[in-house]
Amino acid sequence: AFLSSPVVLEVALVLFLQWRFASYLLTDRRIVVTSGVLSKVTESISLDRVQDVTVRQSLLARMVGAGSIEIESAGQDGNETLHRIPRPTVFYNALMEAMEAHRSGVRPATPAGGV
């Protein structure tokens, strides 16, 4: 009864569409975040501005292999949270490797990728 109510179904549909139309691309210089269902917003975070990265996974998120990545960056933007990332530790490890390569001037051993 409760789970079949129109409001619950609408909220679930909105969350699904937000997840489905969000993308996170890691390059050798930045993280590019694109989101939006009807209109698109694209933001980028330069790797040299990233100060701290945290992976957060609730019990349910761990069960489905997802999580959030919080990125603290220098400047006015502050914190950015990448929500519902599939395999967040894989993205985290690739991000750490890309940051280290960027700071040392060496190209990363593995190509960067997107989620």
C-alpha positions as CSV (number, residue, x, y, z in Angstrom):
1,A,0.0,0.0,0.0
2,F,2.6,2.6,1.1
3,L,5.2,1.5,-1.4
4,S,2.7,1.7,-4.3
5,S,1.6,5.2,-3.5
6,P,2.1,7.7,-6.4
7,V,4.3,10.0,-4.3
8,V,6.8,7.2,-3.5
9,L,6.9,6.1,-7.1
10,E,7.5,9.6,-8.3
11,V,10.3,10.1,-5.8
12,A,11.9,6.8,-6.9
13,L,11.6,7.8,-10.6
14,V,13.2,11.2,-9.9
15,L,16.1,9.6,-8.0
16,F,16.5,7.1,-10.7
17,L,16.6,9.7,-13.5
18,Q,19.0,11.9,-11.5
19,W,21.3,8.9,-11.1
20,R,20.9,7.8,-14.7
21,F,21.7,11.2,-16.2
22,A,24.7,12.0,-14.0
23,S,28.2,11.3,-15.2
24,Y,31.6,11.7,-13.7
25,L,34.6,11.8,-15.9
26,L,38.2,11.6,-14.6
27,T,40.9,13.0,-16.9
28,D,44.5,13.5,-16.3
29,R,43.8,17.1,-15.3
30,R,40.3,17.3,-13.9
31,I,37.1,15.7,-12.8
32,V,34.1,16.6,-15.0
33,V,30.7,16.3,-13.5
34,T,27.6,16.4,-15.7
35,S,24.1,16.2,-14.4
36,G,20.5,17.1,-15.3
37,V,17.5,15.4,-16.8
38,L,15.8,18.2,-18.7
39,S,18.7,20.7,-18.7
40,K,22.4,19.8,-18.3
41,V,24.9,21.3,-16.0
42,T,28.6,20.6,-16.4
43,E,31.2,21.4,-13.7
44,S,34.8,20.6,-13.5
45,I,37.2,20.3,-10.6
46,S,40.9,20.7,-11.4
47,L,43.1,18.0,-9.8
48,D,45.6,20.5,-8.5
49,R,42.8,22.1,-6.4
50,V,41.7,18.9,-4.7
51,Q,42.7,18.8,-1.1
52,D,40.9,15.8,0.4
53,V,38.8,13.0,-0.9
54,T,36.4,10.8,1.2
55,V,34.4,7.8,0.2
56,R,31.1,7.2,2.1
57,Q,29.0,4.0,1.8
58,S,26.0,3.2,3.9
59,L,25.1,-0.5,4.5
60,L,22.6,-0.4,1.7
61,A,25.0,1.3,-0.7
62,R,27.7,-1.3,0.1
63,M,25.2,-4.1,-0.6
64,V,24.6,-2.7,-4.1
65,G,28.2,-1.7,-4.8
66,A,27.6,2.1,-4.7
67,G,28.6,5.1,-2.6
68,S,29.4,8.8,-2.6
69,I,32.7,10.5,-3.0
70,E,33.2,13.9,-1.2
71,I,35.9,16.1,-2.8
72,E,37.2,19.0,-0.8
73,S,38.8,21.6,-3.1
74,A,40.6,24.8,-2.6
75,G,38.8,28.0,-3.6
76,Q,35.3,29.3,-3.5
77,D,33.6,26.0,-4.5
78,G,34.6,24.1,-1.4
79,N,33.1,20.6,-1.2
80,E,31.5,18.7,-4.1
81,T,29.8,15.3,-3.5
82,L,29.5,12.8,-6.3
83,H,26.4,10.8,-5.4
84,R,25.6,7.1,-6.1
85,I,28.9,6.2,-7.7
86,P,29.1,2.6,-8.8
87,R,32.2,0.9,-7.3
88,P,33.4,4.1,-5.5
89,T,36.7,2.7,-4.3
90,V,37.7,2.0,-7.9
91,F,37.0,5.6,-8.8
92,Y,38.7,6.8,-5.6
93,N,41.9,4.8,-6.4
94,A,41.9,6.1,-10.0
95,L,41.5,9.6,-8.7
96,M,44.3,9.2,-6.2
97,E,46.6,7.9,-8.9
98,A,45.6,10.7,-11.3
99,M,46.3,13.3,-8.6
100,E,49.7,11.9,-7.8
101,A,50.6,11.7,-11.5
102,H,49.4,15.3,-12.1
103,R,51.4,16.6,-9.1
104,S,54.5,14.8,-10.1
105,G,54.2,15.6,-13.8
106,V,54.1,11.9,-14.7
107,R,51.2,10.4,-16.9
108,P,49.1,7.9,-15.0
109,A,49.9,4.2,-15.7
110,T,46.2,3.5,-16.3
111,P,43.9,5.6,-18.4
112,A,41.4,7.7,-16.6
113,G,37.8,6.9,-17.0
114,G,34.2,7.9,-16.4
115,V,31.3,6.7,-14.4
